[in-house]
Amino acid sequence: MADFLPLLIELGTEELPPKALPELAQAFYDGVLKGLAARRIEVKSDAGQLPAGPLYSPRRLAVFLPAVATQQPVQHSEVLGPYTNIGLDAEGKPTPALLGFAQKNGIEWEKLDRVTDAKGMRFVARSSRPGAATATLLAEITAEALKALPVPKPMRWGDRDYAFVRPAHWLVMLLGRDVAPGEVLGLKSDRMSRGHRFHHAKPVWLNDAGEYLQALREAKVLADPRERRERVRAEIAAAAKEAGGQARVLPELLEEVNCLVEWPKAILCSFEREFLRVPQEALILTMETNQKFFPVLDAEGKLSEKFIGIANLESKDPAEIRKGYERVIRPRFADAKFFFDEDLKQPLDAWMTGLATVTFQQKLGSYADRAARVARLAGIIAETLGADSLKANRAASLAKCDLLSRMVGEFPELQGKMGRHYALASGEPADVADAIDEAYAPRFSGDAIAASPLGRLLAVADRLDTIAGGFAAGLKPSGNKDPFALRRNAQGLARTLIEGQMDLDLGALLDDANAGLPRELTWAPSTELYDFILERLRAYYAEQGVPGTQFDAVAEVRPGSLLDFDKRLKAIAEFARLREAASLAAANKRIRNILRKVEGSIPPVVDASLLAEPAEQVLHDALASALADTDPLLAQRDYVGTLKRLAALQAPVDNFFDRTMVMAEDAALRDNRLALLKLIADRFAAVAAVEQLSAG
């Protein structure tokens, strides 16, 4: 039995790209595990005090495994040789072919084993040899793992023939206390790591693989990203508390900062209060995006004049670092203030005429054309919902004006947000101003939909035009390509209609959207656009754990309103939990299969005088009662009540199929029974295609 020892592999580099670092580290870790598994080297990832997993910092990629077998298991090989009719002559003596095979494999021919397959009996050479020591295989495994990393443009350095994402400077490969021999990227393996560039600018001797994290801590490097992330978080929290506020910590910014530092230390900074006259979205954006700083908000969630930077060292003079952070942010804030002040010199609608000079999309015209189309759709939706069509038209007409502002020209991410500020400054109603901003919601996956009714209306109108226009302009998504972000827009549209409780006929709206497009374009049929939106809706519900069969049951009946779709889906979920559901789903599937094969027309009503069998009489009476009870429920869209009432048909339906032959020889009896079945199928289909729930 092989011994187990901790394994450490560390590649030291120049600073790695922070946004790619977690993915690179995970791929390196996975690659090492794959290489060990391919060589049948056992790994116990849950052994030891230190957790297995990828380790990384800006200057290193590392893999630590607490228990790895020190040797491969015995290696067995099996080489197939000639069949016996070829290997032996008529007298049973070996032929040259068999002797050559035996000699090649170093075995006397009499000692060869024999196996039988579909073609007959053949000779086979079997052998065993001791497994190789793990340490001798680590260089090869490491090289394979590094070569497989997702590095689109590897770079070369010096006069070396090797290429990697950044120049590599040291390599550690330790199995327990022993250095595993080998060379990777021109670097010979060693036990010498390196500490913090400033706090510990000298090699770090690693006595044992299991001492790695502690040895680097003493050298002012937190190599475990989980530990480092929590240190960053704690430092931010302490600095924010000192400032008397709450830091805004976006997960993606926290992760990026975590990949920029090895020994994090928070520095509390401030800026001049006069900058707070600028909309806080602009200040926050430049702090987070350009400088990787964390804004500090007050108790009301408004930006304060404090912010937090994360230094990569524990300075003896933090005041100097603070001055540096404050110095770099000041000119950016000054620019934002200048842009804002200049933009305020004219009302928002003054930019309206300029939209005609800005191309939205070559085939779809200018932003003025787009604004007119969206305004038209917003008016149609407003009339349908009984909303203020004048406000809807005004909000839609102004929604893209901020694209011509200096602020949005510098910070495109502020589209809509600046429009809201400029609308308020221009005296526009607050709900119109809010709608200009909310038209972009949801801005990303997981973001909330527009908060106000007018904002939701504008968001729907905007996405209808985007989707219909994108398809007409030939920008339909294909594979991973979606240049017009139509998938995101489709899900945003669906979510807004459902979560915003907007009971609108989607097919009719898509027809309206198509009707507003340039006449020379070939519009996609509204049915195709509906199906596209439905596929995004499938993903939306899948994330909520809705089974695909339940989604398909509703999708098959193609409700016009997505809010109505949602109600039907909730009803199907409740129906599926009933004990009668499985039997009724199977029965409906059987009914659909029967009706699909029928040639000619089926009578629209059942003739009671032709009900010959007791089972069909009972079913007819039960169905008549169920139809009468569910007519008002369907009128009220009470789909839950409808399906629960229809569930009572399970026993008479099952009894009917057990005791009655549907396809009777008598044509009148057969057609009457088919009419009875069609009434059942149609009533269930008034809610959903419940046969989709059947596993049969």
ZIKA-V194264 format. One record per residue. RES is the residue in one small letter. SS is DSSP state (helix for helix, strand for strand, loop for the rest). Layout:
RES,SS
RES,SS
This chain:
m,loop
a,loop
d,loop
f,strand
l,strand
p,strand
l,strand
l,strand
i,strand
e,strand
l,strand
g,strand
t,strand
e,loop
e,loop
l,loop
p,loop
p,helix
k,helix
a,helix
l,helix
p,helix
e,helix
l,helix
a,helix
q,helix
a,helix
f,helix
y,helix
d,helix
g,helix
v,helix
l,helix
k,helix
g,helix
l,helix
a,helix
a,helix
r,loop
r,loop
i,loop
e,loop
v,strand
k,loop
s,loop
d,loop
a,loop
g,loop
q,loop
l,loop
p,loop
a,loop
g,strand
p,strand
l,strand
y,strand
s,strand
p,loop
r,loop
r,strand
l,strand
a,strand
v,strand
f,strand
l,strand
p,strand
a,strand
v,strand
a,strand
t,loop
q,strand
q,loop
p,loop
v,loop
q,strand
h,strand
s,strand
e,strand
v,strand
l,strand
g,strand
p,strand
y,strand
t,helix
n,helix
i,helix
g,helix
l,strand
d,loop
a,loop
e,loop
g,loop
k,loop
p,strand
t,loop
p,helix
a,helix
l,helix
l,helix
g,helix
f,helix
a,helix
q,helix
k,helix
n,loop
g,loop
i,loop
e,loop
w,helix
e,helix
k,helix
l,loop
d,strand
r,strand
v,strand
t,strand
d,strand
a,loop
k,loop
g,strand
m,strand
r,strand
f,strand
v,strand
a,strand
r,strand
s,strand
s,strand
r,strand
p,loop
g,loop
a,loop
a,strand
t,helix
a,helix
t,helix
l,helix
l,helix
a,helix
e,helix
i,helix
t,helix
a,helix
e,helix
a,helix
l,helix
k,helix
a,loop
l,loop
p,loop
v,loop
p,loop
k,loop
p,loop
m,strand
r,strand
w,loop
g,loop
d,loop
r,loop
d,loop
y,loop
a,strand
f,strand
v,loop
r,loop
p,loop
a,strand
h,strand
w,strand
l,strand
v,strand
m,strand
l,strand
l,strand
g,loop
r,loop
d,strand
v,strand
a,loop
p,loop
g,loop
e,strand
v,strand
l,loop
g,loop
l,strand
k,strand
s,loop
d,strand
r,loop
m,strand
s,strand
r,strand
g,loop
h,loop
r,loop
f,loop
h,loop
h,loop
a,loop
k,loop
p,strand
v,strand
w,strand
l,loop
n,loop
d,loop
a,helix
g,helix
e,helix
y,helix
l,helix
q,helix
a,helix
l,helix
r,helix
e,helix
a,loop
k,loop
v,loop
l,loop
a,loop
d,loop
p,helix
r,helix
e,helix
r,helix
r,helix
e,helix
r,helix
v,helix
r,helix
a,helix
e,helix
i,helix
a,helix
a,helix
a,helix
a,helix
k,helix
e,helix
a,helix
g,loop
g,loop
q,strand
a,strand
r,loop
v,loop
l,loop
p,helix
e,helix
l,helix
l,helix
e,helix
e,helix
v,helix
n,helix
c,loop
l,loop
v,loop
e,loop
w,loop
p,loop
k,strand
a,strand
i,strand
l,strand
c,strand
s,strand
f,loop
e,loop
r,helix
e,helix
f,helix
l,helix
r,helix
v,loop
p,loop
q,helix
e,helix
a,helix
l,helix
i,helix
l,helix
t,helix
m,helix
e,helix
t,helix
n,helix
q,loop
k,loop
f,loop
f,strand
p,strand
v,strand
l,strand
d,loop
a,loop
e,loop
g,loop
k,loop
l,strand
s,strand
e,strand
k,strand
f,strand
i,strand
g,strand
i,strand
a,strand
n,loop
l,loop
e,loop
s,loop
k,loop
d,loop
p,helix
a,helix
e,helix
i,helix
r,helix
k,helix
g,helix
y,helix
e,helix
r,helix
v,helix
i,helix
r,helix
p,helix
r,helix
f,helix
a,helix
d,helix
a,helix
k,helix
f,helix
f,helix
f,helix
d,helix
e,helix
d,helix
l,loop
k,loop
q,loop
p,loop
l,helix
d,helix
a,helix
w,helix
m,loop
t,helix
g,helix
l,helix
a,helix
t,helix
v,loop
t,strand
f,strand
q,strand
q,loop
k,loop
l,loop
g,strand
s,strand
y,helix
a,helix
d,helix
r,helix
a,helix
a,helix
r,helix
v,helix
a,helix
r,helix
l,helix
a,helix
g,helix
i,helix
i,helix
a,helix
e,helix
t,helix
l,helix
g,loop
a,loop
d,loop
s,helix
l,helix
k,helix
a,helix
n,helix
r,helix
a,helix
a,helix
s,helix
l,helix
a,loop
k,loop
c,helix
d,helix
l,helix
l,helix
s,loop
r,helix
m,helix
v,helix
g,helix
e,helix
f,loop
p,helix
e,helix
l,helix
q,loop
g,loop
k,helix
m,helix
g,helix
r,helix
h,helix
y,helix
a,helix
l,helix
a,helix
s,loop
g,loop
e,loop
p,loop
a,helix
d,helix
v,helix
a,helix
d,helix
a,helix
i,helix
d,helix
e,helix
a,loop
y,loop
a,loop
p,loop
r,loop
f,loop
s,loop
g,loop
d,loop
a,loop
i,loop
a,loop
a,loop
s,loop
p,helix
l,helix
g,helix
r,helix
l,helix
l,helix
a,helix
v,helix
a,helix
d,helix
r,helix
l,helix
d,helix
t,helix
i,helix
a,helix
g,helix
g,helix
f,helix
a,helix
a,loop
g,loop
l,loop
k,loop
p,loop
s,strand
g,loop
n,loop
k,strand
d,loop
p,loop
f,loop
a,loop
l,helix
r,helix
r,helix
n,helix
a,helix
q,helix
g,helix
l,helix
a,helix
r,helix
t,helix
l,helix
i,helix
e,helix
g,loop
q,loop
m,loop
d,loop
l,loop
d,loop
l,helix
g,helix
a,helix
l,helix
l,helix
d,helix
d,helix
a,helix
n,helix
a,helix
g,loop
l,loop
p,loop
r,loop
e,loop
l,loop
t,loop
w,loop
a,loop
p,loop
s,helix
t,helix
e,helix
l,helix
y,helix
d,helix
f,helix
i,helix
l,helix
e,helix
r,helix
l,helix
r,helix
a,helix
y,helix
y,helix
a,helix
e,loop
q,loop
g,loop
v,loop
p,loop
g,helix
t,helix
q,helix
f,helix
d,helix
a,helix
v,helix
a,helix
e,loop
v,loop
r,loop
p,loop
g,loop
s,loop
l,helix
l,helix
d,helix
f,helix
d,helix
k,helix
r,helix
l,helix
k,helix
a,helix
i,helix
a,helix
e,helix
f,helix
a,helix
r,loop
l,loop
r,loop
e,loop
a,helix
a,helix
s,helix
l,helix
a,helix
a,helix
a,helix
n,helix
k,helix
r,helix
i,helix
r,helix
n,helix
i,helix
l,helix
r,helix
k,helix
v,loop
e,loop
g,loop
s,loop
i,loop
p,loop
p,loop
v,loop
v,loop
d,loop
a,helix
s,helix
l,helix
l,loop
a,loop
e,loop
p,helix
a,helix
e,helix
q,helix
v,helix
l,helix
h,helix
d,helix
a,helix
l,helix
a,helix
s,helix
a,helix
l,helix
a,helix
d,helix
t,helix
d,helix
p,helix
l,helix
l,helix
a,helix
q,loop
r,loop
d,loop
y,helix
v,helix
g,helix
t,helix
l,helix
k,helix
r,helix
l,helix
a,helix
a,helix
l,helix
q,helix
a,helix
p,helix
v,helix
d,helix
n,helix
f,helix
f,helix
d,helix
r,helix
t,loop
m,loop
v,loop
m,loop
a,loop
e,loop
d,loop
a,helix
a,helix
l,helix
r,helix
d,helix
n,helix
r,helix
l,helix
a,helix
l,helix
l,helix
k,helix
l,helix
i,helix
a,helix
d,helix
r,helix
f,helix
a,helix
a,loop
v,loop
a,loop
a,loop
v,helix
e,helix
q,helix
l,helix
s,loop
a,loop
g,loop
